[in-house]
Amino acid sequence: MKQVEKVSEESANIAAVLTQLCQLYAVYGIVENSGDFLEDGYLSASQLAMLNDALLNLLPIVRTNAVALVDAFDFRDEMLQSVLGRYDGNVYEELFKWAQKSPLNKTQVHESYHKYLKPLMQEKSKL
């Protein structure tokens, strides 16, 4: 949080987003390890319920800035080998293009496909 406080001097908006992200990280970490906190007596069941509610409330707040937060790391789609974060929203079209370029999809079809599967797929349903 010390770094967030430094940022707050320069930009209140950035500090608010970073604070929300820190809160989400902390609450998520506690909820994911809640058994340890409950077992050692650091949390009660009602406090855990409050943390679960806080987690669910933080998710939509952080979601509004999720793309900007991820883009701040400046990883390109090619580096991540993923097209899921596209700005234009054409995720499925681009995934299809990437699949067509994949070497796995350029290999020959195994002979068993032609012998067994293709005839089954071409038969009319008997239902």
Residue pairs with C-beta under 8 A, 6 or more apart in sequence:
1 19
1 22
3 18
4 15
4 18
4 19
4 22
5 15
7 14
7 15
7 18
8 14
8 15
17 65
17 68
17 69
20 58
20 61
20 62
20 65
21 62
21 65
21 69
23 54
23 58
24 55
24 58
24 59
24 62
27 51
27 54
27 55
27 58
28 55
30 37
30 43
30 51
31 48
31 51
31 52
31 55
34 43
34 48
34 51
37 43
37 48
38 44
38 45
38 48
43 51
62 69
67 85
67 87
70 85
71 85
77 83
77 85
77 86
83 91
83 94
83 95
83 98
84 91
86 94
99 105
